[in-house]
Amino acid sequence: MSASTKEHETEKNYPYVALVNPIVFGLVTLASFNKDVDDIYFGFPEIFYLNTQGVSPIPGRIGSSISFRLDEFLRDLGFALIITLVLVLLYARFKRRKLKALKRGVK
């Protein structure tokens, strides 16, 4: 297989990456959801969203804090992109092998 043919096949995978990446990111984020007694947080491998509640030292007051970290969010998005690329390239590789096996069987 020539180099230009491989480049063309790789370019065909770009739409799949664009479609699958948000799905993978959503699944990884939902899988990383954790609700402790007073904390809720999302993110894997980095925690990018944290909602904390607790009792204040002042009697009768409850404190709440929400934290969203953009740099950790972008790292998680990059992690999901790497997972997506691996999945799409593996799918393309197995699909190519299957097509070659079918072509050999037809001849």
N, C-alpha and C positions, 0 to 999 in steps of 0.2 A: 504494500500500500504506500503510495507516495506521500510526501509531507504535505502537499496542498490538499490532498483528500482528507488527511487527518485533521488539518486546520478547519476544513469545511464541516466535518462531522462535529468538531468541538464547538464551532459557531452555532450549529443547530441546537446545542444543549443550553445556550444562554437563556432562551425563554423559559425553559423548565426551571432553571435556577431562580429566575425572577419570580416565578409562580410558587415554587416550593419553599423558598427561604422564609417568607412570612409564616407559613404553616409550621415549619420546623421551629422557628423562633417562638411561636405561640405555644407549641407543645412542650418545648423545653422550659418555657416560663411557667406554664401551668404545672408541670411536673415539679418545679422547684418551689411552688407556693408552700409557705409554712406559716401556720398560725399558732403561736405560742399563747400563753395566758394573756399577755398584754401586748404582744407584738405580731405584726403581719409583715412578711417580707417576700419579695420576688427576686429571682435572678439566679442563674447558674452560668458560668462559674463565679461570677461576681454578683453581689447583692446590689441591685440598682434602685429598688424601692423599699422603703422601710416606714412603717406606721407604728409608732410607739405610744402607748398610753400608760399613765402611772399616777399614783397619788402624790400630790404636792406636800411638802412639809407644813404648809399653811393648812390648818384644819378645814375640811369641807371643800377643798379644791382638787380638781383632777386635771392633770396636765396631759397634753397631746402634742405629738410631734410627727410631721410627715417629711420624709427626706427622699428626694429623687436625685440620683447622681448620673449626669449625662455621660461622663466618661466610662463608667461601669456599664451603662446601657449600651454604648457603642461597642464595648468589648464583648458583651453578650451577643450582640447582633453579628459581630465578626465571627464569634464562635459558631453561631447557627449557620453562617455562610459557609464556613469550612465543612461542617457536617453535611450541608446541602450539596456542596461540590463533590464530596466523597460519594454521597448516595447517587447523585446524577451520573457521575462518571462510572461508578460500578454498574448502574443500570444500563448505560450505553454499552459498556464492555460485554455484559452478559447478553444483551440484545444482539450485538454484532456476532458473538459466538454462535448464537442460536440461528441467525441468518446464514452463516457460513455452513453450519451443519445441515440446514435444510437444503442449501444449494448443492452440497455434496451428495445428499440423498436423492435429489431430483435427477442428477446427471447419470 
